[in-house]
Amino acid sequence: MHHVSLNRGDLNDARSGRVPPGAVLGSDAAGVVSQPAADGSGPEVGTRVVAMARGAFADRAAVEVDALAEVPRSVDLSEAAALPVAGLAALRALRAAGPLLGRRVLITGASGGVGQFAVQLAARAGAYVIASVGSAARGEGLATKGADQVVVGLEGLDQPVDVVLDNVGGAQMVAAWELLATGGNLQSIGWASGEQAVFPPYSTVGPPKTLSSFLNEGEAGADLATLVRFVADRSLCVEIGWRGSWERIAEAVEVLRSRRLNGKAVLDVRPLAPIAPTRACVNPASAAP
């Protein structure tokens, strides 16, 4: 392991009791193969890879071959480490929502890890992207990533939307449901607010629309390879809002938990290497599909 990335799910696992005391947390990792798969099906020793794997917060981890993808030299491993959980959630939730060309897509919690990837991927697919954030400051830069409209909360939204990717939950998810057009779909990805969601009487009775739960499942390798390719061709930017040694994980947790993090938190497992300058990215809306 060279780099790992922190997700809200890691905090939830630590607090919920779903994992036994002393278990190794983490899902996002990037590093170099030190021992190949015994059956010869995986990459060779020395290959740079990104993986979604249980117990990622470690010096070394055994990873299924179908859970990783190779990383070209043009992509920094710290960027790759930010892709698995958040990038796959954005990619797969948008895919589950159906064709996006010309549709109005609302993404709540758009300044977070999943949200920033979703904004770019939805724009790439030809959607009209509405990015909802907690404050004007947290919305900075989203227009350059492909958002056609940036709003605080749901302020000013009075036209129906076709798709909602909800990362916030609670009352805002209920309000987003009310904005859905007939036949629309809400993908419930996260619950950053921690609030209860209370639907008013009869709010779910009427023209057909759907609310779908979401969970990252299945082989990750092929979709990770897609995300890495987008990063390599600069049509997908990785926003690293916090980076430091994994010995500073308490600091990273506090930044994430207090909702002060734009993008992803990346922890360096190996001694810090020089951080490459941020590369310019193309507007996703102008990228080839």
C-alpha positions in Angstrom: 0.0 0.0 0.0 1.2 3.5 -0.8 -2.0 5.5 -0.3 -5.5 4.9 1.2 -8.6 7.0 1.3 -11.0 7.7 4.1 -14.8 7.3 3.6 -17.8 8.0 5.8 -18.5 4.3 5.7 -15.3 3.7 7.5 -16.5 5.9 10.4 -19.9 4.2 10.4 -18.2 0.8 10.6 -16.1 1.9 13.5 -19.1 3.2 15.4 -21.8 0.7 14.5 -20.3 -2.5 15.9 -20.6 -4.2 12.5 -16.9 -5.0 12.6 -15.2 -6.7 15.6 -12.9 -4.8 17.9 -9.4 -4.6 16.4 -10.5 -5.3 12.8 -8.7 -3.5 10.1 -10.9 -0.9 8.4 -10.7 0.7 5.0 -11.8 0.0 1.4 -9.8 2.4 -0.8 -6.2 1.7 -1.7 -3.5 2.2 -4.3 0.0 0.7 -4.4 2.3 -1.7 -6.1 1.9 -5.5 -6.5 4.5 -7.2 -4.3 3.3 -10.8 -4.9 1.3 -12.0 -7.9 -1.8 -14.2 -7.9 -0.8 -17.8 -7.6 -2.8 -18.8 -10.7 -1.1 -16.1 -12.8 -4.4 -14.3 -13.5 -3.4 -11.0 -12.0 -0.8 -8.2 -12.8 2.9 -8.8 -12.4 5.1 -7.8 -9.4 5.8 -4.0 -9.6 2.5 -3.2 -11.3 0.9 0.0 -10.0 -2.8 -0.7 -9.1 -5.9 0.7 -7.4 -8.2 -1.6 -5.5 -11.4 -1.7 -3.4 -10.5 -4.2 -0.7 -11.5 -4.9 2.9 -8.9 -4.1 5.4 -7.2 -1.5 3.2 -5.7 0.5 6.1 -2.6 -1.7 6.2 1.0 -1.9 4.9 0.0 -4.8 2.8 -3.3 -6.5 1.8 -4.4 -9.5 -0.2 -6.7 -8.3 -2.9 -8.9 -10.3 -5.3 -7.8 -9.9 -8.9 -11.3 -8.7 -10.0 -11.2 -6.0 -7.4 -8.3 -4.0 -8.8 -7.2 -2.1 -11.9 -3.8 -1.1 -13.3 -2.8 2.5 -12.9 -0.8 4.1 -15.7 2.2 6.3 -14.9 0.3 9.4 -16.0 -2.0 9.0 -12.9 -0.6 9.7 -9.4 -1.3 6.8 -7.0 -2.7 9.3 -4.5 -5.4 10.3 -7.0 -6.1 6.6 -7.8 -6.6 5.9 -4.1 -9.5 8.3 -3.9 -11.5 6.5 -6.7 -12.9 3.2 -5.4 -15.8 3.8 -3.0 -16.8 7.3 -4.0 -16.0 7.0 -7.7 -17.8 3.6 -8.1 -20.8 4.9 -6.1 -21.1 7.9 -8.5 -20.6 5.8 -11.7 -22.9 3.0 -10.7 -25.7 5.2 -9.2 -25.8 7.2 -12.4 -25.8 4.1 -14.5 -28.7 2.7 -12.5 -30.7 5.9 -13.1 -30.8 5.1 -16.8 -29.9 7.3 -19.9 -28.9 10.8 -18.8 -28.6 12.7 -22.1 -30.7 15.9 -21.9 -32.1 15.0 -18.5 -32.1 17.2 -15.4 -29.9 15.6 -12.7 -29.8 16.9 -9.1 -26.8 15.9 -7.0 -27.0 16.7 -3.3 -23.9 16.9 -1.2 -22.1 17.8 -4.4 -19.0 19.1 -2.8 -18.1 15.7 -1.2 -16.2 12.8 -2.7 -19.2 11.0 -4.3 -20.8 14.3 -5.3 -17.8 15.7 -7.1 -17.4 12.6 -9.2 -21.1 12.4 -9.9 -21.2 16.0 -11.2 -18.4 15.3 -13.6 -19.7 11.9 -14.8 -23.3 13.2 -15.2 -22.0 16.2 -17.3 -19.9 13.8 -19.4 -23.1 11.8 -20.1 -24.9 14.9 -21.4 -27.1 15.7 -18.4 -28.2 19.2 -17.2 -26.4 19.0 -13.8 -27.7 20.8 -10.7 -25.2 20.7 -7.8 -26.6 21.2 -4.4 -24.1 22.2 -1.6 -24.3 23.3 2.0 -22.9 26.8 1.4 -21.8 29.1 -1.4 -18.2 28.5 -0.5 -18.5 24.7 -0.8 -19.9 25.2 -4.3 -16.7 26.9 -5.6 -15.2 25.1 -8.6 -18.2 22.9 -9.4 -19.2 24.9 -12.4 -15.8 24.2 -14.0 -16.3 20.5 -13.3 -19.5 20.5 -15.3 -22.3 21.8 -13.1 -24.8 23.9 -15.0 -26.4 25.2 -11.8 -25.0 25.4 -8.3 -27.5 25.9 -5.4 -27.3 26.1 -1.7 -29.6 23.4 -0.3 -32.5 23.3 -2.7 -33.0 27.1 -2.8 -34.5 28.4 -6.0 -35.3 25.0 -7.5 -38.9 25.1 -8.8 -38.7 23.0 -11.9 -38.9 19.2 -11.8 -35.8 17.0 -12.1 -35.6 13.6 -13.7 -32.9 12.1 -11.5 -31.7 12.7 -7.9 -28.4 11.4 -6.5 -28.8 12.0 -2.8 -25.9 12.0 -0.4 -27.5 14.0 2.4 -30.7 12.2 3.5 -33.1 13.5 6.0 -35.4 16.4 5.3 -33.5 17.4 2.2 -34.0 14.0 0.6 -37.8 14.3 1.3 -37.7 17.8 -0.4 -35.8 16.4 -3.4 -38.4 13.6 -3.7 -41.0 16.3 -4.1 -39.0 17.8 -7.0 -39.0 14.5 -9.0 -40.8 14.5 -12.3 -43.2 11.7 -13.3 -41.1 8.7 -14.0 -38.1 10.1 -12.1 -35.7 8.2 -9.9 -34.0 9.1 -6.6 -30.9 7.1 -5.8 -30.2 7.2 -2.0 -26.4 6.9 -1.8 -25.5 8.5 1.6 -26.9 10.0 4.7 -24.4 12.7 5.7 -27.1 14.8 7.6 -27.8 12.0 10.1 -31.4 13.3 10.2 -34.6 11.3 10.0 -36.5 11.4 6.8 -40.3 12.0 7.4 -42.5 11.9 4.3 -45.7 13.9 4.6 -49.0 12.0 4.2 -49.8 11.0 0.6 -46.4 12.3 -0.7 -45.7 8.9 -2.1 -49.1 8.5 -3.6 -49.4 9.9 -7.1 -47.7 9.8 -10.5 -45.1 7.0 -10.6 -41.6 7.7 -9.5 -39.0 5.6 -7.6 -36.7 5.8 -4.6 -33.9 3.3 -4.8 -31.4 2.3 -2.1 -27.8 1.9 -3.2 -24.8 -0.2 -2.2 -21.5 -0.8 -3.9 -21.6 -4.5 -4.8 -20.0 -6.8 -7.3 -16.7 -7.0 -9.0 -15.0 -3.6 -9.0 -12.1 -4.1 -11.4 -13.8 -3.2 -14.7 -15.4 0.0 -13.4 -12.2 1.0 -11.6 -10.4 0.7 -14.9 -13.0 3.0 -16.5 -12.5 5.6 -13.8 -8.7 5.4 -14.1 -9.0 5.9 -17.9 -11.1 9.0 -17.3 -8.5 10.4 -14.9 -5.7 9.6 -17.3 -7.5 11.5 -20.2 -8.2 14.4 -17.8 -12.0 14.2 -18.2 -12.3 13.3 -14.5 -10.6 15.4 -11.8 -9.8 14.0 -8.4 -10.3 16.6 -5.7 -8.1 15.9 -2.7 -9.2 18.2 0.0 -6.9 16.7 2.7 -3.7 14.7 2.5 -1.2 13.6 5.1 0.5 10.6 6.8 -1.8 7.9 7.9 -0.5 8.6 11.4 -2.7 11.7 11.3 -5.9 9.7 10.7 -7.6 11.3 13.7 -7.1 14.7 12.0 -8.6 13.4 8.7 -11.5 11.9 10.6 -12.3 15.2 12.3 -12.2 17.1 9.0 -14.6 14.5 7.4 -16.9 14.2 10.3 -17.3 18.0 10.7 -18.2 18.3 7.0 -15.3 20.6 6.3 -13.9 18.4 3.5 -14.3 19.2 -0.2 -13.5 16.1 -2.1 -11.5 13.3 -0.6 -9.1 12.7 2.3 -6.0 10.7 1.2 -3.6 9.1 3.7 0.0 8.3 2.8 1.1 4.9 4.0 4.6 5.2 2.7 6.8 8.3 3.6 5.5 11.3 1.8 6.6 11.7 -1.8 6.7 15.1 -3.5 3.1 16.0 -4.4 2.8 16.6 -8.1 1.0 19.9 -9.1 -2.7 19.5 -9.8 -3.3 18.8 -13.5 -5.8 20.8 -15.5 -8.9 18.9 -16.5 -11.2 19.4 -19.4 -14.8 20.2 -18.9 -16.6 16.8 -18.7 -19.4 18.1 -20.8 -17.1 18.5 -23.7 -15.4 15.1 -23.4 -16.2 12.3 -25.7 -18.8 9.8 -24.3 
